[in-house]
């Protein structure tokens, strides 16, 4: 009793870890308890292992000489057998439980996208993020005046995070909810990992350094200009430097305001807008039918296979891949001008955008060569149309310092079907950018344009962190092949029959040579009510799984014509690879090509096309002499 009273009156506070070490290290107490718990678990496992080994042998000496049949019937043997079964069950459950925790503790934050999207709900993460002052995010120039994310002091004296392009950079920066963006990943890559309990217990953790400012490859002025071009339109724009992989601009419209997504109710409203899908990054995570822009891919495949000199004939009735096949014709139902129905080489066919030629080229190349080229440019070649619906992300395409950044920017992987069960007609359609080639993102089409634009014929991994060294994804073409393809792409803007000749006449007049490819593609799209924003449906009788006739709702669809253009500039040493898509825009030369032309001129004004294209400084004009009265 006296000992109990003594213990109750004793000042145990002086033995707290923070008192012993003379510093405030409050986390050492739970860290010590954690280690004690782990030691206890380890001791328990050792005893279980020893008892398991002990029960393998006979417990009593007289059992050793007994026949096995007799020993198995003994009470002690039956009891041991039961205990061994429960020991095995316990060990398996323990491995399952601890394995579950190990995954969610060490791996989910890097590889599980759903975990990343929901991590904002974890109060520990929110406290950690709030306690760390993120650095400024600067654009490619590194100037403070061009900061994309920074801090400001409001009227109350509170410091708050601010963004110079709240709508234009919304998809890239991301929010604290949903799929993470650069705001939640690029700074996290600079911070130390969470220390283990033993590290907390055995050393004094130094104060965390402020996370430094970061410079990204985005050009703020070009990003804002790209957003202007898609005002009141649905679509996406991607601009890359094909020599280094630098992402210069990436914009998706409709977009949202970052401040709108801070409140949970406002965020849920944005998420529930199924008509406009403002949270969807169309540049990287929306599939489109690429139309004739995909002929660039088929041309790359032809050069890789050594078939670039092959001639094919365009016929008035079109090209039929096999007997009684539906014919494939050009856009006008016959043969494309200016060459008409004649034997064409690959340059003439690309300039005129001949469907018949590239359909025949795809058939000539065959499934395997198309599959090989797909892998080289980052497209996932699948066996069946059903496989194409899997919807995988492709983080490995990015050149990034951390997996978190790769996952945040990961595009939906574009697919092409090359299995043995697709018909010759299907394969031919793929060659001209239709059919089973209809799952391409604007990001993927910018990568395809970037291959011949690279002077070495390489596909460079895109990157957003300015300080990273360029990194190649694949050597797709030889330098000589890349130069030949650039010259062919130049015919689209400079050739007599080029589909974008008129649009880029102003760019050429400025002394800038470019190459490109127009595209026009039809796609079945759902119809939404203009007033309510709800999906329009109709009822149809169908059979259910049990064979009974039931009435179900189906979405009303219409045929939407999307406008495409991919571009490279300047032609002799490309610094830009551009992809533009406008939903419902019609012909590529009418809507998307003019947008690309404006982006090239804007990039020239910003000094992005190289030294020889930098605008000359304007000299101040001398004041005019006033006329005398």
Secondary structure in CASP SS format (residue, H / E / C, confidence):
PFRMAT SS
TARGET T0000
AUTHOR 0000-0000-0000
METHOD secondary structure of the structure
MODEL  1
X C 1.00
X H 1.00
X H 1.00
X H 1.00
X H 1.00
X H 1.00
X H 1.00
X H 1.00
X H 1.00
X C 1.00
X C 1.00
X H 1.00
X H 1.00
X H 1.00
X H 1.00
X C 1.00
X H 1.00
X H 1.00
X H 1.00
X H 1.00
X C 1.00
X C 1.00
X C 1.00
X C 1.00
X C 1.00
X C 1.00
X H 1.00
X H 1.00
X H 1.00
X H 1.00
X H 1.00
X H 1.00
X H 1.00
X H 1.00
X H 1.00
X H 1.00
X H 1.00
X H 1.00
X H 1.00
X H 1.00
X H 1.00
X H 1.00
X H 1.00
X H 1.00
X H 1.00
X H 1.00
X H 1.00
X H 1.00
X H 1.00
X H 1.00
X H 1.00
X H 1.00
X H 1.00
X H 1.00
X H 1.00
X H 1.00
X C 1.00
X C 1.00
X C 1.00
X C 1.00
X H 1.00
X H 1.00
X H 1.00
X H 1.00
X C 1.00
X C 1.00
X C 1.00
X H 1.00
X H 1.00
X H 1.00
X H 1.00
X H 1.00
X H 1.00
X C 1.00
X H 1.00
X H 1.00
X H 1.00
X H 1.00
X H 1.00
X H 1.00
X H 1.00
X H 1.00
X H 1.00
X H 1.00
X H 1.00
X H 1.00
X H 1.00
X H 1.00
X H 1.00
X H 1.00
X H 1.00
X H 1.00
X H 1.00
X H 1.00
X H 1.00
X H 1.00
X H 1.00
X H 1.00
X H 1.00
X H 1.00
X H 1.00
X H 1.00
X H 1.00
X H 1.00
X H 1.00
X H 1.00
X H 1.00
X H 1.00
X H 1.00
X H 1.00
X H 1.00
X C 1.00
X H 1.00
X H 1.00
X H 1.00
X H 1.00
X H 1.00
X H 1.00
X H 1.00
X H 1.00
X H 1.00
X C 1.00
X H 1.00
X H 1.00
X H 1.00
X H 1.00
X H 1.00
X H 1.00
X H 1.00
X H 1.00
X H 1.00
X C 1.00
X C 1.00
X C 1.00
X C 1.00
X C 1.00
X E 1.00
X E 1.00
X C 1.00
X C 1.00
X C 1.00
X C 1.00
X C 1.00
X H 1.00
X H 1.00
X H 1.00
X E 1.00
X E 1.00
X E 1.00
X E 1.00
X E 1.00
X E 1.00
X E 1.00
X C 1.00
X C 1.00
X C 1.00
X C 1.00
X C 1.00
X E 1.00
X E 1.00
X E 1.00
X E 1.00
X E 1.00
X C 1.00
X C 1.00
X C 1.00
X C 1.00
X C 1.00
X C 1.00
X H 1.00
X H 1.00
X H 1.00
X H 1.00
X C 1.00
X C 1.00
X C 1.00
X C 1.00
X C 1.00
X C 1.00
X C 1.00
X C 1.00
X H 1.00
X H 1.00
X H 1.00
X H 1.00
X C 1.00
X C 1.00
X H 1.00
X H 1.00
X H 1.00
X C 1.00
X C 1.00
X C 1.00
X C 1.00
X C 1.00
X C 1.00
X H 1.00
X H 1.00
X H 1.00
X H 1.00
X H 1.00
X H 1.00
X C 1.00
X C 1.00
X C 1.00
X C 1.00
X C 1.00
X C 1.00
X C 1.00
X C 1.00
X C 1.00
X C 1.00
X C 1.00
X E 1.00
X E 1.00
X E 1.00
X C 1.00
X C 1.00
X C 1.00
X H 1.00
X H 1.00
X H 1.00
X H 1.00
X H 1.00
X H 1.00
X H 1.00
X H 1.00
X H 1.00
X H 1.00
X C 1.00
X C 1.00
X C 1.00
X C 1.00
X C 1.00
X E 1.00
X E 1.00
X E 1.00
X E 1.00
X E 1.00
X E 1.00
X C 1.00
X C 1.00
X C 1.00
X C 1.00
X C 1.00
X E 1.00
X E 1.00
X E 1.00
X E 1.00
X E 1.00
X E 1.00
X E 1.00
X E 1.00
X C 1.00
X C 1.00
X C 1.00
X C 1.00
X H 1.00
X H 1.00
X H 1.00
X H 1.00
X C 1.00
X C 1.00
X H 1.00
X H 1.00
X H 1.00
X H 1.00
X H 1.00
X H 1.00
X H 1.00
X H 1.00
X H 1.00
X C 1.00
X C 1.00
X C 1.00
X C 1.00
X C 1.00
X C 1.00
X C 1.00
X C 1.00
X C 1.00
X H 1.00
X H 1.00
X H 1.00
X H 1.00
X C 1.00
X C 1.00
X E 1.00
X C 1.00
X C 1.00
X H 1.00
X H 1.00
X H 1.00
X H 1.00
X H 1.00
X H 1.00
X H 1.00
X H 1.00
X H 1.00
X H 1.00
X H 1.00
X H 1.00
X H 1.00
X H 1.00
X C 1.00
X C 1.00
X C 1.00
X C 1.00
X C 1.00
X C 1.00
X C 1.00
X E 1.00
X E 1.00
X C 1.00
X C 1.00
X C 1.00
X C 1.00
X C 1.00
X E 1.00
X C 1.00
X C 1.00
X C 1.00
X C 1.00
X C 1.00
X C 1.00
X C 1.00
X C 1.00
X E 1.00
X C 1.00
X C 1.00
X C 1.00
X C 1.00
X C 1.00
X C 1.00
X C 1.00
X C 1.00
X C 1.00
X C 1.00
X C 1.00
X C 1.00
X C 1.00
X C 1.00
X E 1.00
X E 1.00
X C 1.00
X H 1.00
X H 1.00
X H 1.00
X H 1.00
X H 1.00
X H 1.00
X H 1.00
X C 1.00
X C 1.00
X H 1.00
X H 1.00
X H 1.00
X H 1.00
X H 1.00
X H 1.00
X H 1.00
X H 1.00
X H 1.00
X H 1.00
X H 1.00
X H 1.00
X H 1.00
X H 1.00
X H 1.00
X H 1.00
X H 1.00
X H 1.00
X H 1.00
X H 1.00
X H 1.00
X H 1.00
X C 1.00
X C 1.00
X C 1.00
X E 1.00
X E 1.00
X E 1.00
X C 1.00
X C 1.00
X C 1.00
X C 1.00
X H 1.00
X H 1.00
X H 1.00
X C 1.00
X C 1.00
X C 1.00
X E 1.00
X E 1.00
X H 1.00
X H 1.00
X H 1.00
X E 1.00
X C 1.00
X C 1.00
X C 1.00
X C 1.00
X H 1.00
X H 1.00
X H 1.00
X H 1.00
X H 1.00
X H 1.00
X H 1.00
X C 1.00
X E 1.00
X E 1.00
X C 1.00
X C 1.00
X E 1.00
X E 1.00
X E 1.00
X C 1.00
X C 1.00
X C 1.00
X C 1.00
X C 1.00
X C 1.00
X H 1.00
X H 1.00
X H 1.00
X H 1.00
X H 1.00
X H 1.00
X H 1.00
X H 1.00
X C 1.00
X C 1.00
X C 1.00
X H 1.00
X H 1.00
X H 1.00
X C 1.00
X E 1.00
X E 1.00
X C 1.00
X H 1.00
X H 1.00
X H 1.00
X H 1.00
X H 1.00
X H 1.00
X H 1.00
X H 1.00
X H 1.00
X H 1.00
X H 1.00
X H 1.00
X C 1.00
X C 1.00
X C 1.00
X C 1.00
X E 1.00
X E 1.00
X E 1.00
X C 1.00
X E 1.00
X E 1.00
X C 1.00
X E 1.00
X C 1.00
X C 1.00
X C 1.00
X C 1.00
X C 1.00
X C 1.00
X E 1.00
X E 1.00
X E 1.00
X E 1.00
X C 1.00
X C 1.00
X C 1.00
X H 1.00
X H 1.00
X H 1.00
X H 1.00
X H 1.00
X H 1.00
X H 1.00
X H 1.00
X H 1.00
X H 1.00
X H 1.00
X H 1.00
X H 1.00
X H 1.00
X H 1.00
X H 1.00
X C 1.00
X C 1.00
X C 1.00
X C 1.00
X C 1.00
X C 1.00
X C 1.00
X C 1.00
X C 1.00
X C 1.00
X H 1.00
X H 1.00
X H 1.00
X H 1.00
X H 1.00
X C 1.00
X C 1.00
X C 1.00
X C 1.00
X E 1.00
X E 1.00
X E 1.00
X E 1.00
X E 1.00
X E 1.00
X E 1.00
X E 1.00
X E 1.00
X E 1.00
X E 1.00
X E 1.00
X E 1.00
X C 1.00
X E 1.00
X C 1.00
X C 1.00
X C 1.00
X C 1.00
X C 1.00
X C 1.00
X E 1.00
X C 1.00
X E 1.00
X E 1.00
X E 1.00
X E 1.00
X E 1.00
X E 1.00
X E 1.00
X C 1.00
X C 1.00
X C 1.00
X C 1.00
X C 1.00
X E 1.00
X E 1.00
X E 1.00
X E 1.00
X E 1.00
X E 1.00
X E 1.00
X C 1.00
X E 1.00
X E 1.00
X E 1.00
X E 1.00
X E 1.00
X E 1.00
X E 1.00
X E 1.00
X E 1.00
X E 1.00
X E 1.00
X E 1.00
X E 1.00
X C 1.00
X C 1.00
X C 1.00
X C 1.00
X C 1.00
X C 1.00
X E 1.00
X E 1.00
X E 1.00
X E 1.00
X E 1.00
X E 1.00
X E 1.00
X C 1.00
X C 1.00
X C 1.00
X C 1.00
X C 1.00
X C 1.00
X C 1.00
X C 1.00
X C 1.00
X H 1.00
X H 1.00
X H 1.00
X H 1.00
X H 1.00
X H 1.00
X H 1.00
X H 1.00
X H 1.00
X H 1.00
X H 1.00
X H 1.00
X H 1.00
X H 1.00
X C 1.00
X C 1.00
X C 1.00
X C 1.00
X C 1.00
X H 1.00
X H 1.00
X H 1.00
X C 1.00
X C 1.00
X C 1.00
X C 1.00
X C 1.00
X C 1.00
X C 1.00
X C 1.00
X C 1.00
X C 1.00
X C 1.00
X C 1.00
X C 1.00
X C 1.00
X C 1.00
X C 1.00
END
